[in-house]
Amino acid sequence: MINLIIRERRIELAFEGQGSLEFERNKMDLPAHSTVPLQAWGSNYRVLPIPKYDTDKNPSLKQNDGY
């Protein structure tokens, strides 16, 4: 039942920019599209980098893995 609900939400929100948030919330892999390969749950590429400005202002910040 959950998979049917998730599938319906994907169709309903297809062009509203909510897809990646749904995958994060449900701890699912991001499917491959265009030139981007599948991004597994927990992959370093699913975490955004800490901006350079912030790491310069606070040297104790450690950059996220993968960046």
PDB file of N, H, CA, C and O in Angstrom:
ATOM      1  N   MET A   1       0.820  -1.192   0.000  1.00  0.00           N
ATOM      2  CA  MET A   1       0.000   0.000   0.000  1.00  0.00           C
ATOM      3  C   MET A   1       0.867   1.261   0.000  1.00  0.00           C
ATOM      4  O   MET A   1       0.597   2.214  -0.730  1.00  0.00           O
ATOM      5  N   ILE A   2       1.922   1.250   0.837  1.00  0.00           N
ATOM      6  H   ILE A   2       2.142   0.475   1.430  1.00  0.00           H
ATOM      7  CA  ILE A   2       2.817   2.415   0.901  1.00  0.00           C
ATOM      8  C   ILE A   2       3.438   2.685  -0.460  1.00  0.00           C
ATOM      9  O   ILE A   2       3.519   3.838  -0.883  1.00  0.00           O
ATOM     10  N   ASN A   3       3.880   1.635  -1.154  1.00  0.00           N
ATOM     11  H   ASN A   3       3.815   0.698  -0.811  1.00  0.00           H
ATOM     12  CA  ASN A   3       4.499   1.822  -2.472  1.00  0.00           C
ATOM     13  C   ASN A   3       3.515   2.432  -3.466  1.00  0.00           C
ATOM     14  O   ASN A   3       3.918   3.230  -4.312  1.00  0.00           O
ATOM     15  N   LEU A   4       2.242   2.079  -3.383  1.00  0.00           N
ATOM     16  H   LEU A   4       1.914   1.431  -2.696  1.00  0.00           H
ATOM     17  CA  LEU A   4       1.235   2.674  -4.272  1.00  0.00           C
ATOM     18  C   LEU A   4       1.047   4.161  -3.969  1.00  0.00           C
ATOM     19  O   LEU A   4       0.895   4.969  -4.885  1.00  0.00           O
ATOM     20  N   ILE A   5       1.057   4.515  -2.698  1.00  0.00           N
ATOM     21  H   ILE A   5       1.181   3.858  -1.954  1.00  0.00           H
ATOM     22  CA  ILE A   5       0.925   5.924  -2.308  1.00  0.00           C
ATOM     23  C   ILE A   5       2.128   6.723  -2.790  1.00  0.00           C
ATOM     24  O   ILE A   5       1.975   7.818  -3.331  1.00  0.00           O
ATOM     25  N   ILE A   6       3.320   6.178  -2.594  1.00  0.00           N
ATOM     26  H   ILE A   6       3.444   5.288  -2.154  1.00  0.00           H
ATOM     27  CA  ILE A   6       4.541   6.856  -3.041  1.00  0.00           C
ATOM     28  C   ILE A   6       4.533   7.029  -4.556  1.00  0.00           C
ATOM     29  O   ILE A   6       4.900   8.091  -5.060  1.00  0.00           O
ATOM     30  N   ARG A   7       4.122   6.004  -5.277  1.00  0.00           N
ATOM     31  H   ARG A   7       3.823   5.142  -4.868  1.00  0.00           H
ATOM     32  CA  ARG A   7       4.056   6.089  -6.741  1.00  0.00           C
ATOM     33  C   ARG A   7       3.061   7.172  -7.172  1.00  0.00           C
ATOM     34  O   ARG A   7       3.351   7.951  -8.079  1.00  0.00           O
ATOM     35  N   GLU A   8       1.905   7.223  -6.534  1.00  0.00           N
ATOM     36  H   GLU A   8       1.670   6.589  -5.797  1.00  0.00           H
ATOM     37  CA  GLU A   8       0.892   8.230  -6.866  1.00  0.00           C
ATOM     38  C   GLU A   8       1.407   9.640  -6.591  1.00  0.00           C
ATOM     39  O   GLU A   8       1.172  10.552  -7.384  1.00  0.00           O
ATOM     40  N   ARG A   9       2.105   9.824  -5.477  1.00  0.00           N
ATOM     41  H   ARG A   9       2.297   9.083  -4.832  1.00  0.00           H
ATOM     42  CA  ARG A   9       2.678  11.144  -5.158  1.00  0.00           C
ATOM     43  C   ARG A   9       3.725  11.538  -6.189  1.00  0.00           C
ATOM     44  O   ARG A   9       3.821  12.710  -6.553  1.00  0.00           O
ATOM     45  N   ARG A  10       4.519  10.566  -6.670  1.00  0.00           N
ATOM     46  H   ARG A  10       4.441   9.614  -6.374  1.00  0.00           H
ATOM     47  CA  ARG A  10       5.514  10.873  -7.712  1.00  0.00           C
ATOM     48  C   ARG A  10       4.845  11.394  -8.968  1.00  0.00           C
ATOM     49  O   ARG A  10       5.326  12.340  -9.592  1.00  0.00           O
ATOM     50  N   ILE A  11       3.730  10.772  -9.338  1.00  0.00           N
ATOM     51  H   ILE A  11       3.340  10.004  -8.831  1.00  0.00           H
ATOM     52  CA  ILE A  11       3.009  11.198 -10.541  1.00  0.00           C
ATOM     53  C   ILE A  11       2.381  12.577 -10.312  1.00  0.00           C
ATOM     54  O   ILE A  11       2.457  13.457 -11.170  1.00  0.00           O
ATOM     55  N   GLU A  12       1.766  12.747  -9.154  1.00  0.00           N
ATOM     56  H   GLU A  12       1.704  12.033  -8.458  1.00  0.00           H
ATOM     57  CA  GLU A  12       1.075  13.997  -8.851  1.00  0.00           C
ATOM     58  C   GLU A  12       2.037  15.183  -8.743  1.00  0.00           C
ATOM     59  O   GLU A  12       1.712  16.284  -9.186  1.00  0.00           O
ATOM     60  N   LEU A  13       3.214  14.965  -8.157  1.00  0.00           N
ATOM     61  H   LEU A  13       3.477  14.070  -7.797  1.00  0.00           H
ATOM     62  CA  LEU A  13       4.170  16.052  -7.916  1.00  0.00           C
ATOM     63  C   LEU A  13       5.332  16.051  -8.912  1.00  0.00           C
ATOM     64  O   LEU A  13       6.394  16.601  -8.620  1.00  0.00           O
ATOM     65  N   ALA A  14       5.147  15.452 -10.058  1.00  0.00           N
ATOM     66  H   ALA A  14       4.284  15.005 -10.296  1.00  0.00           H
ATOM     67  CA  ALA A  14       6.232  15.221 -11.016  1.00  0.00           C
ATOM     68  C   ALA A  14       7.028  16.475 -11.362  1.00  0.00           C
ATOM     69  O   ALA A  14       8.255  16.409 -11.440  1.00  0.00           O
ATOM     70  N   PHE A  15       6.386  17.588 -11.566  1.00  0.00           N
ATOM     71  H   PHE A  15       5.390  17.642 -11.503  1.00  0.00           H
ATOM     72  CA  PHE A  15       7.090  18.788 -12.022  1.00  0.00           C
ATOM     73  C   PHE A  15       7.069  19.913 -10.985  1.00  0.00           C
ATOM     74  O   PHE A  15       7.194  21.086 -11.337  1.00  0.00           O
ATOM     75  N   GLU A  16       6.913  19.560  -9.723  1.00  0.00           N
ATOM     76  H   GLU A  16       6.811  18.607  -9.437  1.00  0.00           H
ATOM     77  CA  GLU A  16       6.840  20.574  -8.673  1.00  0.00           C
ATOM     78  C   GLU A  16       8.078  20.611  -7.791  1.00  0.00           C
ATOM     79  O   GLU A  16       8.099  21.342  -6.801  1.00  0.00           O
ATOM     80  N   GLY A  17       9.111  19.844  -8.122  1.00  0.00           N
ATOM     81  H   GLY A  17       9.095  19.250  -8.927  1.00  0.00           H
ATOM     82  CA  GLY A  17      10.355  19.881  -7.373  1.00  0.00           C
ATOM     83  C   GLY A  17      10.303  19.213  -6.015  1.00  0.00           C
ATOM     84  O   GLY A  17      11.161  19.478  -5.173  1.00  0.00           O
ATOM     85  N   GLN A  18       9.331  18.364  -5.780  1.00  0.00           N
ATOM     86  H   GLN A  18       8.635  18.149  -6.465  1.00  0.00           H
ATOM     87  CA  GLN A  18       9.189  17.705  -4.489  1.00  0.00           C
ATOM     88  C   GLN A  18       9.746  16.282  -4.484  1.00  0.00           C
ATOM     89  O   GLN A  18       9.806  15.651  -3.429  1.00  0.00           O
ATOM     90  N   GLY A  19      10.149  15.774  -5.633  1.00  0.00           N
ATOM     91  H   GLY A  19      10.100  16.287  -6.490  1.00  0.00           H
ATOM     92  CA  GLY A  19      10.565  14.384  -5.750  1.00  0.00           C
ATOM     93  C   GLY A  19      11.710  13.994  -4.843  1.00  0.00           C
ATOM     94  O   GLY A  19      11.626  12.995  -4.129  1.00  0.00           O
ATOM     95  N   SER A  20      12.780  14.774  -4.863  1.00  0.00           N
ATOM     96  H   SER A  20      12.848  15.585  -5.443  1.00  0.00           H
ATOM     97  CA  SER A  20      13.942  14.408  -4.052  1.00  0.00           C
ATOM     98  C   SER A  20      13.623  14.464  -2.560  1.00  0.00           C
ATOM     99  O   SER A  20      14.170  13.683  -1.781  1.00  0.00           O
ATOM    100  N   LEU A  21      12.749  15.374  -2.158  1.00  0.00           N
ATOM    101  H   LEU A  21      12.304  16.008  -2.791  1.00  0.00           H
ATOM    102  CA  LEU A  21      12.344  15.445  -0.754  1.00  0.00           C
ATOM    103  C   LEU A  21      11.565  14.202  -0.343  1.00  0.00           C
ATOM    104  O   LEU A  21      11.731  13.701   0.769  1.00  0.00           O
ATOM    105  N   GLU A  22      10.720  13.707  -1.230  1.00  0.00           N
ATOM    106  H   GLU A  22      10.585  14.113  -2.134  1.00  0.00           H
ATOM    107  CA  GLU A  22       9.970  12.485  -0.952  1.00  0.00           C
ATOM    108  C   GLU A  22      10.904  11.289  -0.788  1.00  0.00           C
ATOM    109  O   GLU A  22      10.709  10.465   0.106  1.00  0.00           O
ATOM    110  N   PHE A  23      11.910  11.194  -1.641  1.00  0.00           N
ATOM    111  H   PHE A  23      12.068  11.863  -2.367  1.00  0.00           H
ATOM    112  CA  PHE A  23      12.857  10.081  -1.545  1.00  0.00           C
ATOM    113  C   PHE A  23      13.664  10.172  -0.255  1.00  0.00           C
ATOM    114  O   PHE A  23      13.926   9.152   0.382  1.00  0.00           O
ATOM    115  N   GLU A  24      14.059  11.376   0.134  1.00  0.00           N
ATOM    116  H   GLU A  24      13.847  12.205  -0.384  1.00  0.00           H
ATOM    117  CA  GLU A  24      14.799  11.560   1.387  1.00  0.00           C
ATOM    118  C   GLU A  24      13.940  11.173   2.577  1.00  0.00           C
ATOM    119  O   GLU A  24      14.386  10.445   3.464  1.00  0.00           O
ATOM    120  N   ARG A  25      12.713  11.658   2.596  1.00  0.00           N
ATOM    121  H   ARG A  25      12.350  12.249   1.876  1.00  0.00           H
ATOM    122  CA  ARG A  25      11.821  11.401   3.721  1.00  0.00           C
ATOM    123  C   ARG A  25      11.547   9.902   3.887  1.00  0.00           C
ATOM    124  O   ARG A  25      11.421   9.414   5.010  1.00  0.00           O
ATOM    125  N   ASN A  26      11.456   9.179   2.774  1.00  0.00           N
ATOM    126  H   ASN A  26      11.559   9.576   1.862  1.00  0.00           H
ATOM    127  CA  ASN A  26      11.145   7.749   2.813  1.00  0.00           C
ATOM    128  C   ASN A  26      12.377   6.864   2.763  1.00  0.00           C
ATOM    129  O   ASN A  26      12.261   5.643   2.663  1.00  0.00           O
ATOM    130  N   LYS A  27      13.578   7.479   2.834  1.00  0.00           N
ATOM    131  H   LYS A  27      13.673   8.471   2.916  1.00  0.00           H
ATOM    132  CA  LYS A  27      14.857   6.755   2.831  1.00  0.00           C
ATOM    133  C   LYS A  27      14.964   5.792   1.648  1.00  0.00           C
ATOM    134  O   LYS A  27      15.289   4.615   1.802  1.00  0.00           O
ATOM    135  N   MET A  28      14.679   6.333   0.467  1.00  0.00           N
ATOM    136  H   MET A  28      14.414   7.289   0.341  1.00  0.00           H
ATOM    137  CA  MET A  28      14.731   5.547  -0.765  1.00  0.00           C
ATOM    138  C   MET A  28      15.860   6.052  -1.651  1.00  0.00           C
ATOM    139  O   MET A  28      16.282   7.203  -1.539  1.00  0.00           O
ATOM    140  N   ASP A  29      16.349   5.176  -2.539  1.00  0.00           N
ATOM    141  H   ASP A  29      16.006   4.241  -2.631  1.00  0.00           H
ATOM    142  CA  ASP A  29      17.362   5.568  -3.526  1.00  0.00           C
ATOM    143  C   ASP A  29      16.743   6.546  -4.520  1.00  0.00           C
ATOM    144  O   ASP A  29      15.577   6.416  -4.894  1.00  0.00           O
ATOM    145  N   LEU A  30      17.542   7.529  -4.942  1.00  0.00           N
ATOM    146  H   LEU A  30      18.489   7.635  -4.638  1.00  0.00           H
ATOM    147  CA  LEU A  30      17.096   8.434  -6.010  1.00  0.00           C
ATOM    148  C   LEU A  30      17.306   7.721  -7.329  1.00  0.00           C
ATOM    149  O   LEU A  30      18.428   7.302  -7.614  1.00  0.00           O
ATOM    150  N   PRO A  31      16.275   7.565  -8.148  1.00  0.00           N
ATOM    151  CA  PRO A  31      16.436   6.848  -9.411  1.00  0.00           C
ATOM    152  C   PRO A  31      17.317   7.612 -10.402  1.00  0.00           C
ATOM    153  O   PRO A  31      17.427   8.837 -10.346  1.00  0.00           O
ATOM    154  N   ALA A  32      17.932   6.866 -11.296  1.00  0.00           N
ATOM    155  H   ALA A  32      17.842   5.871 -11.341  1.00  0.00           H
ATOM    156  CA  ALA A  32      18.767   7.469 -12.335  1.00  0.00           C
ATOM    157  C   ALA A  32      17.891   8.224 -13.332  1.00  0.00           C
ATOM    158  O   ALA A  32      16.752   7.835 -13.591  1.00  0.00           O
ATOM    159  N   HIS A  33      18.438   9.311 -13.889  1.00  0.00           N
ATOM    160  H   HIS A  33      19.363   9.627 -13.679  1.00  0.00           H
ATOM    161  CA  HIS A  33      17.748  10.041 -14.951  1.00  0.00           C
ATOM    162  C   HIS A  33      18.781  10.813 -15.750  1.00  0.00           C
ATOM    163  O   HIS A  33      19.786  11.273 -15.209  1.00  0.00           O
ATOM    164  N   SER A  34      18.526  10.949 -17.022  1.00  0.00           N
ATOM    165  H   SER A  34      17.709  10.576 -17.462  1.00  0.00           H
ATOM    166  CA  SER A  34      19.404  11.679 -17.931  1.00  0.00           C
ATOM    167  C   SER A  34      20.847  11.180 -17.788  1.00  0.00           C
ATOM    168  O   SER A  34      21.118  10.011 -18.061  1.00  0.00           O
ATOM    169  N   THR A  35      21.761  12.031 -17.371  1.00  0.00           N
ATOM    170  H   THR A  35      21.541  12.980 -17.148  1.00  0.00           H
ATOM    171  CA  THR A  35      23.166  11.628 -17.225  1.00  0.00           C
ATOM    172  C   THR A  35      23.547  11.362 -15.776  1.00  0.00           C
ATOM    173  O   THR A  35      24.713  11.095 -15.484  1.00  0.00           O
ATOM    174  N   VAL A  36      22.582  11.429 -14.864  1.00  0.00           N
ATOM    175  H   VAL A  36      21.635  11.646 -15.101  1.00  0.00           H
ATOM    176  CA  VAL A  36      22.848  11.222 -13.439  1.00  0.00           C
ATOM    177  C   VAL A  36      22.544   9.770 -13.076  1.00  0.00           C
ATOM    178  O   VAL A  36      21.424   9.303 -13.283  1.00  0.00           O
ATOM    179  N   PRO A  37      23.538   9.049 -12.533  1.00  0.00           N
ATOM    180  CA  PRO A  37      23.275   7.649 -12.151  1.00  0.00           C
ATOM    181  C   PRO A  37      22.446   7.563 -10.878  1.00  0.00           C
ATOM    182  O   PRO A  37      22.236   8.566 -10.196  1.00  0.00           O
ATOM    183  N   LEU A  38      21.984   6.376 -10.565  1.00  0.00           N
ATOM    184  H   LEU A  38      22.156   5.561 -11.118  1.00  0.00           H
ATOM    185  CA  LEU A  38      21.229   6.143  -9.333  1.00  0.00           C
ATOM    186  C   LEU A  38      22.050   6.591  -8.135  1.00  0.00           C
ATOM    187  O   LEU A  38      23.242   6.295  -8.051  1.00  0.00           O
ATOM    188  N   GLN A  39      21.419   7.302  -7.211  1.00  0.00           N
ATOM    189  H   GLN A  39      20.451   7.542  -7.279  1.00  0.00           H
ATOM    190  CA  GLN A  39      22.074   7.752  -5.986  1.00  0.00           C
ATOM    191  C   GLN A  39      21.509   6.946  -4.822  1.00  0.00           C
ATOM    192  O   GLN A  39      20.351   7.114  -4.439  1.00  0.00           O
ATOM    193  N   ALA A  40      22.332   6.076  -4.271  1.00  0.00           N
ATOM    194  H   ALA A  40      23.273   5.940  -4.583  1.00  0.00           H
ATOM    195  CA  ALA A  40      21.882   5.203  -3.193  1.00  0.00           C
ATOM    196  C   ALA A  40      21.610   5.990  -1.917  1.00  0.00           C
ATOM    197  O   ALA A  40      22.205   7.041  -1.683  1.00  0.00           O
ATOM    198  N   TRP A  41      20.702   5.466  -1.097  1.00  0.00           N
ATOM    199  H   TRP A  41      20.219   4.611  -1.288  1.00  0.00           H
ATOM    200  CA  TRP A  41      20.416   6.079   0.202  1.00  0.00           C
ATOM    201  C   TRP A  41      21.695   6.076   1.026  1.00  0.00           C
ATOM    202  O   TRP A  41      22.357   5.042   1.117  1.00  0.00           O
ATOM    203  N   GLY A  42      22.059   7.190   1.621  1.00  0.00           N
ATOM    204  H   GLY A  42      21.522   8.030   1.547  1.00  0.00           H
ATOM    205  CA  GLY A  42      23.270   7.289   2.417  1.00  0.00           C
ATOM    206  C   GLY A  42      24.507   7.662   1.623  1.00  0.00           C
ATOM    207  O   GLY A  42      25.597   7.751   2.190  1.00  0.00           O
ATOM    208  N   SER A  43      24.365   7.883   0.320  1.00  0.00           N
ATOM    209  H   SER A  43      23.480   7.811  -0.140  1.00  0.00           H
ATOM    210  CA  SER A  43      25.494   8.264  -0.526  1.00  0.00           C
ATOM    211  C   SER A  43      26.001   9.651  -0.146  1.00  0.00           C
ATOM    212  O   SER A  43      25.222  10.509   0.271  1.00  0.00           O
ATOM    213  N   ASN A  44      27.307   9.869  -0.289  1.00  0.00           N
ATOM    214  H   ASN A  44      27.939   9.172  -0.627  1.00  0.00           H
ATOM    215  CA  ASN A  44      27.888  11.180  -0.002  1.00  0.00           C
ATOM    216  C   ASN A  44      27.346  12.265  -0.913  1.00  0.00           C
ATOM    217  O   ASN A  44      27.352  13.437  -0.536  1.00  0.00           O
ATOM    218  N   TYR A  45      26.880  11.910  -2.097  1.00  0.00           N
ATOM    219  H   TYR A  45      26.875  10.957  -2.403  1.00  0.00           H
ATOM    220  CA  TYR A  45      26.406  12.904  -3.052  1.00  0.00           C
ATOM    221  C   TYR A  45      25.001  13.401  -2.741  1.00  0.00           C
ATOM    222  O   TYR A  45      24.502  14.304  -3.412  1.00  0.00           O
ATOM    223  N   ARG A  46      24.361  12.825  -1.735  1.00  0.00           N
ATOM    224  H   ARG A  46      24.766  12.091  -1.189  1.00  0.00           H
ATOM    225  CA  ARG A  46      23.021  13.274  -1.359  1.00  0.00           C
ATOM    226  C   ARG A  46      23.073  14.309  -0.251  1.00  0.00           C
ATOM    227  O   ARG A  46      22.039  14.836   0.158  1.00  0.00           O
ATOM    228  N   VAL A  47      24.261  14.601   0.236  1.00  0.00           N
ATOM    229  H   VAL A  47      25.101  14.173  -0.096  1.00  0.00           H
ATOM    230  CA  VAL A  47      24.454  15.618   1.274  1.00  0.00           C
ATOM    231  C   VAL A  47      25.100  16.822   0.609  1.00  0.00           C
ATOM    232  O   VAL A  47      26.080  16.679  -0.122  1.00  0.00           O
ATOM    233  N   LEU A  48      24.559  17.999   0.856  1.00  0.00           N
ATOM    234  H   LEU A  48      23.763  18.115   1.450  1.00  0.00           H
ATOM    235  CA  LEU A  48      25.098  19.209   0.236  1.00  0.00           C
ATOM    236  C   LEU A  48      26.379  19.647   0.938  1.00  0.00           C
ATOM    237  O   LEU A  48      26.552  19.385   2.128  1.00  0.00           O
ATOM    238  N   PRO A  49      27.276  20.309   0.213  1.00  0.00           N
ATOM    239  CA  PRO A  49      28.501  20.800   0.840  1.00  0.00           C
ATOM    240  C   PRO A  49      28.232  22.002   1.744  1.00  0.00           C
ATOM    241  O   PRO A  49      27.268  22.742   1.547  1.00  0.00           O
ATOM    242  N   ILE A  50      29.091  22.178   2.729  1.00  0.00           N
ATOM    243  H   ILE A  50      29.874  21.577   2.889  1.00  0.00           H
ATOM    244  CA  ILE A  50      29.029  23.377   3.565  1.00  0.00           C
ATOM    245  C   ILE A  50      29.674  24.502   2.752  1.00  0.00           C
ATOM    246  O   ILE A  50      30.774  24.323   2.230  1.00  0.00           O
ATOM    247  N   PRO A  51      29.016  25.649   2.636  1.00  0.00           N
ATOM    248  CA  PRO A  51      29.571  26.740   1.827  1.00  0.00           C
ATOM    249  C   PRO A  51      30.967  27.161   2.289  1.00  0.00           C
ATOM    250  O   PRO A  51      31.261  27.151   3.484  1.00  0.00           O
ATOM    251  N   LYS A  52      31.823  27.530   1.334  1.00  0.00           N
ATOM    252  H   LYS A  52      31.584  27.538   0.363  1.00  0.00           H
ATOM    253  CA  LYS A  52      33.188  27.946   1.608  1.00  0.00           C
ATOM    254  C   LYS A  52      33.221  29.130   2.575  1.00  0.00           C
ATOM    255  O   LYS A  52      34.091  29.209   3.442  1.00  0.00           O
ATOM    256  N   TYR A  53      32.279  30.038   2.420  1.00  0.00           N
ATOM    257  H   TYR A  53      31.572  29.974   1.716  1.00  0.00           H
ATOM    258  CA  TYR A  53      32.197  31.204   3.301  1.00  0.00           C
ATOM    259  C   TYR A  53      32.101  30.761   4.764  1.00  0.00           C
ATOM    260  O   TYR A  53      32.778  31.314   5.631  1.00  0.00           O
ATOM    261  N   ASP A  54      31.267  29.773   5.027  1.00  0.00           N
ATOM    262  H   ASP A  54      30.717  29.323   4.322  1.00  0.00           H
ATOM    263  CA  ASP A  54      31.074  29.308   6.405  1.00  0.00           C
ATOM    264  C   ASP A  54      32.302  28.585   6.950  1.00  0.00           C
ATOM    265  O   ASP A  54      32.654  28.754   8.118  1.00  0.00           O
ATOM    266  N   THR A  55      32.953  27.781   6.112  1.00  0.00           N
ATOM    267  H   THR A  55      32.666  27.644   5.163  1.00  0.00           H
ATOM    268  CA  THR A  55      34.162  27.091   6.587  1.00  0.00           C
ATOM    269  C   THR A  55      35.308  28.073   6.804  1.00  0.00           C
ATOM    270  O   THR A  55      36.157  27.849   7.667  1.00  0.00           O
ATOM    271  N   ASP A  56      35.343  29.162   6.030  1.00  0.00           N
ATOM    272  H   ASP A  56      34.654  29.344   5.329  1.00  0.00           H
ATOM    273  CA  ASP A  56      36.371  30.187   6.239  1.00  0.00           C
ATOM    274  C   ASP A  56      36.135  30.954   7.548  1.00  0.00           C
ATOM    275  O   ASP A  56      37.084  31.282   8.259  1.00  0.00           O
ATOM    276  N   LYS A  57      34.877  31.233   7.857  1.00  0.00           N
ATOM    277  H   LYS A  57      34.105  30.966   7.279  1.00  0.00           H
ATOM    278  CA  LYS A  57      34.548  31.974   9.077  1.00  0.00           C
ATOM    279  C   LYS A  57      34.715  31.126  10.341  1.00  0.00           C
ATOM    280  O   LYS A  57      35.028  31.646  11.412  1.00  0.00           O
ATOM    281  N   ASN A  58      34.502  29.817  10.201  1.00  0.00           N
ATOM    282  H   ASN A  58      34.247  29.395   9.331  1.00  0.00           H
ATOM    283  CA  ASN A  58      34.595  28.928  11.353  1.00  0.00           C
ATOM    284  C   ASN A  58      35.483  27.732  10.994  1.00  0.00           C
ATOM    285  O   ASN A  58      34.978  26.749  10.452  1.00  0.00           O
ATOM    286  N   PRO A  59      36.787  27.786  11.279  1.00  0.00           N
ATOM    287  CA  PRO A  59      37.700  26.725  10.880  1.00  0.00           C
ATOM    288  C   PRO A  59      37.422  25.379  11.551  1.00  0.00           C
ATOM    289  O   PRO A  59      37.936  24.357  11.097  1.00  0.00           O
ATOM    290  N   SER A  60      36.625  25.353  12.617  1.00  0.00           N
ATOM    291  H   SER A  60      36.208  26.184  12.986  1.00  0.00           H
ATOM    292  CA  SER A  60      36.328  24.072  13.268  1.00  0.00           C
ATOM    293  C   SER A  60      35.257  23.271  12.509  1.00  0.00           C
ATOM    294  O   SER A  60      35.025  22.103  12.819  1.00  0.00           O
ATOM    295  N   LEU A  61      34.606  23.897  11.518  1.00  0.00           N
ATOM    296  H   LEU A  61      34.795  24.846  11.267  1.00  0.00           H
ATOM    297  CA  LEU A  61      33.649  23.151  10.693  1.00  0.00           C
ATOM    298  C   LEU A  61      34.384  22.176   9.794  1.00  0.00           C
ATOM    299  O   LEU A  61      35.385  22.539   9.176  1.00  0.00           O
ATOM    300  N   LYS A  62      33.906  20.953   9.712  1.00  0.00           N
ATOM    301  H   LYS A  62      33.093  20.658  10.214  1.00  0.00           H
ATOM    302  CA  LYS A  62      34.498  19.947   8.833  1.00  0.00           C
ATOM    303  C   LYS A  62      33.589  19.792   7.619  1.00  0.00           C
ATOM    304  O   LYS A  62      32.380  19.599   7.753  1.00  0.00           O
ATOM    305  N   GLN A  63      34.187  19.881   6.437  1.00  0.00           N
ATOM    306  H   GLN A  63      35.168  20.038   6.329  1.00  0.00           H
ATOM    307  CA  GLN A  63      33.425  19.747   5.200  1.00  0.00           C
ATOM    308  C   GLN A  63      32.803  18.353   5.121  1.00  0.00           C
ATOM    309  O   GLN A  63      33.412  17.372   5.546  1.00  0.00           O
ATOM    310  N   ASN A  64      31.597  18.271   4.578  1.00  0.00           N
ATOM    311  H   ASN A  64      31.102  19.068   4.233  1.00  0.00           H
ATOM    312  CA  ASN A  64      30.937  16.982   4.395  1.00  0.00           C
ATOM    313  C   ASN A  64      31.755  16.087   3.475  1.00  0.00           C
ATOM    314  O   ASN A  64      32.402  16.565   2.543  1.00  0.00           O
ATOM    315  N   ASP A  65      31.721  14.799   3.741  1.00  0.00           N
ATOM    316  H   ASP A  65      31.195  14.410   4.498  1.00  0.00           H
ATOM    317  CA  ASP A  65      32.454  13.835   2.908  1.00  0.00           C
ATOM    318  C   ASP A  65      31.958  13.914   1.467  1.00  0.00           C
ATOM    319  O   ASP A  65      30.770  14.112   1.212  1.00  0.00           O
ATOM    320  N   GLY A  66      32.889  13.756   0.533  1.00  0.00           N
ATOM    321  H   GLY A  66      33.855  13.595   0.740  1.00  0.00           H
ATOM    322  CA  GLY A  66      32.548  13.779  -0.869  1.00  0.00           C
ATOM    323  C   GLY A  66      32.754  15.134  -1.533  1.00  0.00           C
ATOM    324  O   GLY A  66      32.582  15.258  -2.746  1.00  0.00           O
ATOM    325  N   TYR A  67      33.125  16.163  -0.749  1.00  0.00           N
ATOM    326  H   TYR A  67      33.265  16.063   0.236  1.00  0.00           H
ATOM    327  CA  TYR A  67      33.321  17.507  -1.313  1.00  0.00           C
ATOM    328  C   TYR A  67      34.683  18.037  -0.970  1.00  0.00           C
ATOM    329  O   TYR A  67      35.027  19.153  -1.359  1.00  0.00           O
TER     330      TYR A  67
END
